[in-house]
Amino acid sequence: MAKDRDLKNRLAVVAPALLEKDDWLQPLLSMDPSDLAGNLAKELFQVGEPALGAIQTGHVRAAVNWISLGFYCDQSATRLSLGDAGTFRASKYRYRTKYLLETLSSVNKAASELALTQEILGYLDSVRQLTKLAPAVGEIDRGVRKFLNRNPQVCLKSILVRIDSLFMIGHQGDHVGSTDAISTYPVEELAEGASYLVHCIDEEIGIKETHFRHIPENQIAKGVFDKLIIKACKIRRYAEAEILIDAFNYQCVKSGRETIIAAPFPEFEKSIRLGYIQNLQARDQNRFMRDLAVQRGAVSVYSVADQFFDRLHDRVVKRVDNPVTRYTFRLPDVPPIRNMFSTDEITVEEDVYLREIGDFELVSQEELKNFTFPNGLTLFDLSKVHRLFMFLARLAMKQLGPMLKDEPVLAFRSLVPVFKEEVLKGLLEWCVKRDQVEPVLEYLSHRPGMGGVYDMQYRPLVYADNHYMVPLHIAGMTNWYRNVARDEAIG
């Protein structure tokens, strides 16, 4: 950040005496708020960050000073800055709330002198109510991390295997059951929880290729990792509530023993539900169009994979007994097979996914066709890669899906293959040019130490030490290239 845009440096020019005080409130009240706000107009959007840093280091007075400065100058801009920085999110402090609550209490005491509006007071009250739940969430988070640290060699692959199996069977979730039952959560939410676990593994332990080798299949079958993923989902739900309050003006209200996260007004919630319903209707329409296209003779990845499985089963599915018994899946390296993944002809499944992108981004099919990423890849290049993963996932589902009930140990052991880097790159060359393979893997892969927010539905592959762990059903059944397109600001 340029020096002239730094809030503290600018404040040293505008009001140097303020920085010499331990408590800024009374000196602030003697200043002209309009004049001060005008002099800090270009820097005030930063106020959330120094307040966040002060709370993280236990300097409550400094945090209150920055927040008071912001609210005194411009309450609306400061509210946005605090939300953008996540200053009042307990998750930013690993759910240790002592300094955060002290800061909120001090700001509340100064509310009348700062002439805080009802909107700001409501926001602070919502933050305070939600923060009271944070210690319980922190206890869950610490328990999760302890489990991961106790089982560093097996957790990563076990988590991916379990989520991949749920994608394979088309797990839906009923939304109304117990929050301790995996059947309550939709698979997308379970994937978010699992993504948080992978983030914790990367942060606490570090991801290594040795984590790709073994899994305790019996524990997965008994639901041990279901419980772990559910705990992660609860942590993610708390983080989602923080974002709803910060970014969308949701309210946190205490009602008896329940804490409710409510939309700012009923119409807002209704509009979200309407959008969700319309999205489901669009997907149903796309599926109907897919089935109709198949009936009319259009090429279907699933239909071709099913025929491939039935006719060439012994060539593509192989039971391997060493070092452990498992099933592996192979594609014969012959021109007809390669051509299936390199052809520009769009399959009906790809057409559905591309239509989803067009509907989501409000762009035409022609605009989709002409869209090119900075590295030269197109959405249609990525769709060929997706075609490959769809095909492999379909083969795996045909073999392993029926086994989940009667032979879950063998099914879990056979899910999520691990590829040497050169092998996977060679396979991807069936879909795209050699110089495009590396960019594709950059889009698709999570690598150790990447940082930031991780989502396996964006980056389903996990890389370490020249190996890739590939959950086929996540990679083949998630519209990950819609997410890539959104990140690249298509349209």
Secondary structure, 3 states (H helix, E strand, C coil): CCHHHCHHHHHHHHCHHHHCCCCCHHHHHCCCHHHHHHHCCCCHHHCHHHHHHHHHCCCHHHHHHHHHHHHHHCHHHHHHHHHHHCCCCHHHHCCCCHHHHHHHHHHHHCCCCCCCCHHHHHHHHHHHHHHCCHHHHHHHHHHHHHHHHHCCCCHHHHHHHHHHHHHHHCCCCCCCCCCCCHHHCCHHHHHHHHHHHHHHHHHHCCCCHHHHCCCCHHHHHHCHHHHHHHHHHHHHHHHHHHHHHHHHCCEEEEECCEEEEECCCHHHHHHHHHHHHHHHHHHHHHHHHHHHHHHCCCCCHHHHHHHHHHHCHHHHEEEECCCCCEEEECCCCCHHHHHHHHCCCCCHHHHHHHHHHHHHHCCCHHHHHHCECCCCCEHHHHHHHHHHHHHHHHHHHHHHCCHHHHCHHHHHHHCCCEEEHHHHHHHHCCCCCHHHHHHHHHHHEECCCCCCCCCCCCCCEEEECCEEECCHHHHHHCCHHHHHHHHCCCC
